[in-house]
Every structure is written in C-alpha cells, then in structure tokens.
C-alpha cells in the first residue's frame, strides 16, 4: 500500500465548554433492581464552542462517540444539563426507566432542548432577562415529600443578576417567572448548584455565594469570600459551586482557591490554595468522598477527607492532563465504572479514574469526530473535507510510487497537491455530512435544514486546472434535514437519512447535450425498514428510540444493494430491482417476528415500493430479517470490493467493542470465514487496542482498518490462529470461554498502573538547531505500552463476546456442517507468502484514510512486491495533530513565564 501522508487538510479544533452525564451514579439501585441496571441508557454529552453537541456512550470503558449534532453560525454551547425523570412501575411488573432530556445554554437569553432521536433542536424558550450564564436542574424531592415528581424546574442565572425559573412539565419548555432581581446590575450569577430540592446555591461575581429558597425567592444566607490578593481584582469571581451529599458546599474562585462551606451554618470551614490561577470547574463523587477541581493553570486536583478530622480536606495530588484551561468536568459512578471526564480549550476530553485514582492511568479521548469528515473521488484523485459550513476540494497530482522514484520529489512534496475549490454552504446550520462520486463529478452536502447537490466540471489544460461548480436542483429537498448522505458507485443514486432514522433515496439522471453533461434528480422515495421487537417499557423510558438512529450506510460495489445500521445494532438491507423483477415475497411483510412495537420511522409495509421512471425500484432484501442484531453499535459497515461467485456480497461490520463480522446479506447468514474466525481468534493486538475503529479501505481480500491512532491490515481470505498469530495468546484464555475476572476491574479510564510506575522516569529530550528550544519526546511506541491492553468492554453478565444471537446463529449453521475446517490453519510459507495481519501506531491522530486511484502496472508502476492476485492500493492518510495554532492564547500567572 502506497500512502500519501497528508497534514495540509484543515480541521480546526473546537474548545469544550460543557460536559454532563445523564446519571451521576447508578450505585444506589436497590438489590431487587440490579438486573435492570444494564438497560439504563447512560450517556455523556459534550458541548463545544462551535455549537456542536457530542453524545458519547461509556460502554464500560470503550467510549464510543455515537452522535454529533452540528452547531451553526455564531452558536456556542456553554452549559449542558440532563433532566432524568424518576422510574415508573408498569402493571406487569416491568420498570420504565426515567426519560432523559438534554438542555443547553450558549450565553444568550435562550434555553434549548435537544431531540436526540432526530438529531436536532426540539424546543427553544426565552424570557425578559439578560444572557444566561449558568443553568441548573431542580433535583427530585425526597421520598415522602409533598412536591410532585413532575414539578421540577430549570433554574438559570443571568449576567444582570437575575435568577429565573423555566417549567419543563409535561415535556414542555417555557419561561415561568423571575425569582430574584439583584438591585445592582453589576452582579453576575456565574455558577449554580442545588443543595436540596428547594435550596439553590449561586456563585456570584462580587465575592459572594448566595443560598436561595426557590419557593418564594427568599435569601437564606450570603457567604462572603472577601477581597482578592494584593494587586488583584477587587472582587472574587466564584466560577464553580457544588454540593456534597451531606449538604456541605464546595466553591472554586478566581484566586485559585477551593473553599469548603458548612451546609448547615453556611460558614467557611476550610480554604485550600490548590491552583496558581482561577478554578474554573468542580466535580464531586456521589458519596461525597472526593472533590475534583480544574483551572486555568491546566491542573486537575483531587481532594479527600482527612482521617480523624471531621469536615477537613486535603489535596491528594494534582497533575496537568490538559494543554490549556480546564473548563468543565462531570463524574459518573457505577459498579463497573468510576470516572471523571474533563474538557477545556485543548478540545480533547480526558477520562480520569475516580475510585481508582492513583492506581489507574487516565485516558485522552480524541478531539476528531468518529465519522471522518473526509471523502475521496478515487478516479479523479480528489480529496473532499468539510467543517462547519465549508467544503474544500484538493487534487493529488502524482502517484506516490512516482514520488518515491523521483530523487527531487522529496524537496517539493507540497507541489503534489493542488487546492481546487472552496464551497460555502449557505444557511445558519453547519454541514452534517457530505459525499462525492467516485469520478468527482457529483457532490452532495447536507445540513440540519437542507440538502445541497452540486455538479463538478474539472477542466485540465497544459497550464491551468479549474473546477466549475453548478447547483443541481433537488425536488422537495428544501426544509429536509439529513444526518448521513451517500452516493452510489455508479452515480445513479443518492441516499440519505432524515430525522435520524428514515432512509431516503433519489435517482440521478444524466443528460448529455451540446452544452455538456447535466444532472437532474427524481422525487425522493422512502425505503422502509424492518420492524423490530423492542419492548414497550424500553421505548417509553430512557432515551426512547434514540438507539434506532442510523449511523452507518453503504452501497455495494455494483450499486444494487444498500445497507444501513443503527446504534442498536440492527442492519437493514435493500435490493435494487429492475422492470419486471419480482420481490421474492418481500411485499407486505413488515415485521421480523410479529412484534407489536412501533418503528420510529413509522414504516408499515413495502407496498409503497419506490419506482423510478425507468422502472427500477428499491425493495427490502427478502433475507433482511435473518441478519442478527449486533452486540454493540457498528462503527464500520462496508462491502468488500469483489463480488462472490454465487452472486452474493461480503458485508463487513465492526462494532464499538471490536467485534468483526462478515455477512452474506442475500443469504441472511454469516460468511464461512466469519463463522471460523470468531472474536477470540482475531489478532491480540487488534482486540487489545483501546483505539476506536473509524473506517476501512479494501485491497482485494485485505481490509485496512484504521482508528484514531492505529492502522491494521487483516487478510480476510485467511484464517487466524490466536496461538500462532498473536503474541498475546499466552494470556491463558481458551477459545470460546468466558473471560476470567480477577476482581480487579478497571474503572473505565486507562489501564491499571504497574508497580513503581510513579517512580521517577528518564525523560528523553532534544535540542533545536539554535540550542535554545527543548522538546520532550513523550510518545513511546505502542508495543511497549503494556497499559494499552484492555478488556473488550463486555459486562460481567455477558457469556459470549459476540452476543447470544450471533452465537446461536453460528451454532445452528455449525450443526449443519457449515462451520467446519476451523482447525485447518494454513501455514505461512517461506518467502512470498501473504501476511495474515499487520499493524502500526506510527500515524496519529488520524482524521481519515481514503483511497485514490490505484496504480496501474501498465504504466510501469507497481505497488511494491505484492503477492499474486492482490491489486495495488494507493491511499491518502490525513493526520490532524493539535498544535499551538489550534489553541487560543493563555493567560499566564505571575512567574509562569520564567518556569
């Protein structure tokens, strides 16, 4: 494989301003309901300065970014809160978990509620007050309280010193009334926290912390911090307040101090000078045994109570996990996880161990999106990238092999790329997805309000290259929101996802005339999905039908099969039928098992088959119902480039838990290779990496699978033997057995620290040419990082990594003689034998990996010494490491420059 290592493609990093978990803790679940914990949908929401909202699934430490709701022009997310309603008992004894709703603020007068099922804003509400700087949700009343469970309110603090109430009853969001009006407009309400159901604590900009009774707006107590240190500001700004489980109050302010306040007398119990600059955020554990603070000095500090001294705390340690200000943090605790997630101006979320602090490593999540904003037109050698409302198109001029053979090419690699065009999509919403045809003549971009189609005409002369862009009219596209768009390889179909779960398609017609080639589109049609047996108590609670959001779509190489997969792990497939072709009994059957639950898309039958003017139509695959539900959300869904001899396809699916499966969709079955090569037979390096998989590029039977910092090659034409192929096979695990638990589970962040890992380590340094600049070499080879090894994130209750349904499918087909030859491991010959797998951690962080036109041997160029029958491959690998240019300027404390 020839690689163009590209760092010229931009993707600006955006600061993290807010983080919030749906639940702070699941440890309080009663013993009778412990079996229901795994059905509770715990999610992490991250708000960024560009208006994006990311939804992450912790997945017992696998950390999968499930959804990104794009922002818009001049939008910013500066605060996030979840409102989770109490559980309800049904008549049949089942429990409906409380529904979770997400609200945000952005330093405006508006509060926004977000619809995760449709991936867009749901409601907006505003009142006659200033900009909202902080937002809190009223906690549920204590058992036996007089207040009704549905009377919870949102309480917001404003820049002009107002405390306002918003009603969220009955699924609504509206301004209710102004609770507090400060006489001096100079006072700003900066931070907020609830001490109890009716008492709210507000941090102000005038060196005070106020406690109010929200029932009548009474000021219960005003706590004063005094004045700033000599030479500083007159007033102290209380940037963060939190309340412990025993009612005590914790505050962090602009002097770098963390203060503990007695929750009964509202007097200061302790003051800890732990930061050299402002403390911007705080978090506390559910049981009140730990306090975590983050500040402008890039430090994250952890505090614990002093043994034998009631109400006294001490700083255990601090460390700089971030490269810039730490602006927000949130904690989550359960039986298997105990973490704090922090974020700031450096754009990278950092997961810190809470219960295992000092015993486990931290983990830095990538700032790049899970679904790469990068596409290619291989036949035209175009690269397409996008962010916010901007699309850029680049042209790679020369093949990589030609550059390697040219001794002068290394000195002018920048001349191998040419910037062709910049497309600005009109509207206030940012681009959610984009696609380009393989020949580079058709471009589609979608936003939260519209779908844009463009025609690209590339004129290449002796001295000039020019790209002309024309808009293609799309019927009824205005007002439609699409979260995913795809163009078929033959450029005759455009498919997209509306409202998160509705699959649509339109036919592209090509017309040739004296003026040139032009494109038109037919009215779009809806592709009906299978109904699934989802219990009613799950649909009515938690996040509802959010997990039916489609995140992966793929066309087959011949453009006659379309596949889509959602977060729940369900795969739907459709077949393109020509005039007169039957549906093979597809029409009318809309349920895979007679379930009585509803599909969020409202599909009822296939009687509304989409029929084009040419007679072609998309119908559901007759064997679609036979494809099993995946054990986790898919992160890759891709068809192999070569079709099988029996006319079927190889559809590869990789889940967030690293499970790799190959299906034959027309048969509705696992492929023979996938039945032989179960998860535990895959290479240990692949299974043990914490890196989340992002995408795949095919080279014949070879699958080049890449993550944020890893690149793997798996040859799917050969079987894997874990004892021979994986050095990690010596861990003692037997094939087909459950992973042994030693009682030392990880807490959801990094791996466990080895002994003496905190001892002083030798630091490698390098001196620049001028002798004045030192650079720390911190990146070690991943092969030496023993802490990278981890479990696949499977719960203790899971008996098989691949899930019960998949295992039953393997067992049934194995019993019929289809799963034989599992022990026939092909020995690798000497010289010229094809490698079964390969990996590297050399490239990081990877924005995307896309193919460009393969090098033809007829041109005298080869792709290295390839084994016989393996086609050449040329790719563009785009890296986007954070640099000082991506980060805003910092405010340095006194003396920090010298340090």
Order of alpha helices (4+ residues) and beta strands (2+ residues): beta-beta-beta-beta-beta-beta-beta-beta-beta-beta-beta-beta-beta-beta-beta-beta-beta-beta-beta-beta-beta-beta-beta-beta-beta-beta-beta-beta-beta-beta-beta-beta-beta-beta-alpha-beta-beta-beta-beta-beta-beta-beta-beta-beta-beta-alpha-beta-beta-beta-beta-beta-beta-beta-beta-alpha-alpha-beta-beta-beta-alpha-beta-beta-alpha-beta-beta-beta
